[in-house]
Amino acid sequence: MDLEPLQIFVFIAITAIIAGATIWYCRGARHSENGEQEYFLAGGSLKWYFVAGSITLTNLSTDQLVGMNGNQMALLAWWELAAVVGLFILCFVFIPVYYKYNCTTTTELLEKRFGNPHIRALISTLFLLGNVFIFLPAILYGGSQFMISMFGLSTSPVNVPGFGAIDPMIFVFSIVFATIGAAYAIFGGLRAVAVSDTFSGVLLLSLALVVTIIALKAINFDFSGIPKERLTLIGSPSSDIPFSTLFTGMLFIQIFYWSTNQTITQRAMASPSVKEAQKGILAAAGIRLLIVPPIIVLPGIVAYKLYGRVENDMAYGQLVGDLLPGFLSGAFAAAILAAILTTFNSILNASAALWVCDIHETYVDKKPKVKRLSLWVSIVMVVMSLILVPFFATQDSLINTVQTLYGLLSMPILSAFIVGVLFKNVDARAMIISVIFGVLFYFWMLNPLATDASLATQRVGLHYIHLMAINLFTMVGLCLALNRLVFRKRAQWDAHTVFGKTADA
């Protein structure tokens, strides 16, 4: 599809309307005198619909729409279906605990449970590494690839040392997206992020459903001729998601992502009460169950029938560009931009919160100027994420690369939360050693530096999702063993204290 004036006009108009509505709402909102709470938790004032909207669009971005549709198979729907379990655990297990312990960040719970600030700082560092080196650059690349493939804006690739030939338009779009997304996070804080998420989410979900319906009509709802392995939800042992992994690492990935990840939980922690937060989480779970699975796999499957296998995650953009009329494609480009910006600024705001609250205030300055410090922290993270965009531009599958790499951090982080909330009298040093071991152990099992990609995970011979479960249980067992044998402490089951009477509901 060639870029037309109508598309440009619709794109700019919708983007401006979302920005204007966000500014208008935030100016009229009640603000907290506590600068840290205001900037990172919106003054504790988010209504349930903003919680639902922000959780939904923070997660739903180009790595889902572009990456999952780019795989062109139904199997990837399990990432979203399983997410409902993670949201229910956040709703009924973790959110009451975060409110009970009056946490600004999820990692603050670890400091209070272990009685040690260093475990909190370590886990925050892992979160920051994942955000800066994995999620932020992946979002920028996925959004750039969508715009390029949708509007046919490819140019002659240039050779990037260490990465190979890459379309320079990827860098142009990435810089633009990063600049605008950072502006929301830096100048508006969580309130602006959550409000823009919600307004954008309504637009994105609506248009994504329209795209799905139009795509299905393009093939007359006829899936004949598509290989069975692209339509099944029962993954074979050699597939991207073997069916057995749903009962091992998949469950723990969802608990980690939805219940301990600052980027997600921060929205629910910003409500005035537990009940208000829970309403928003349940609404987000309903959206995740009923709307998200079809829009992240069906267009990709249709693209397979229309074009065959489309490389480099370009299937979704090509399909949208070919099937949508000019005014709708401009609107959809605005919706995709909104998804990129809201996810990017959400992760940026959460990352600033982790640095300021968990690291800077502990080791540098207990009373920093929150907004100014967040500005500089955000700028550094934006620059670092831009530097890493070429890495994701050279991967075969965006979503598989993101999920595989994040296993280096997700299970070590989750192990700390499991031990912290279930036991007391555990020496933080035992947990710190176990977390560091877990990062190295998963790296060894995964073998990501193998020169031949087919050798990945061959040290153990299991799918990376299984490796995550193995790593999690190994770390929990190692921590309890070190606590008893090295630090001479006997861990005591304490779940009844953590999950007992909670904060005002």
Secondary structure, DSSP 8 states (H G I E B T S, - for coil): ----HHHHHHHHHHHHHHHHHHHHHHHHS---S-HHHHHHHGGG---HHHHHHHHHHHH-SHHHHHHHHHHTSGGGHHHHHHHHHHHHHIIIIIHHHHHHTT-SSHHHHHHHHHT-HHHHHHHHHHHHHHIIIIIHHHHHHHHHHHHHHHHT-----EEETTTEEE-HHHHHHHHHHHHHHHHHHHHHHHHHHHHHHHHHHHHHHHHHHHHHHHHHHHTTT--TTS-GGGT-SS--TTSSS-GGGGGTHHHHHHHIIIII-HHHHHHHTTSSSHHHHHHHHHHHHHHHHHTHHHHHHHHHHHHHHHHS---TT-HHHHHHHHHS-HHHHHHHHHHHHHHHHHHHHHHHHHHHHIIIIIIIHHHT-SS--HHHHHHHHHHHHHHHHHHTHHHHHT-S-HHHHHHHHHHHHHHHHHHHHHHHHHEES--HHHHHHHHHHHHHHHHHHH-TT-SSGGGTTTTTTS-HHHHHHHHHHHHHHHHHHHHHHTS----EE-HHHHTSS-S--
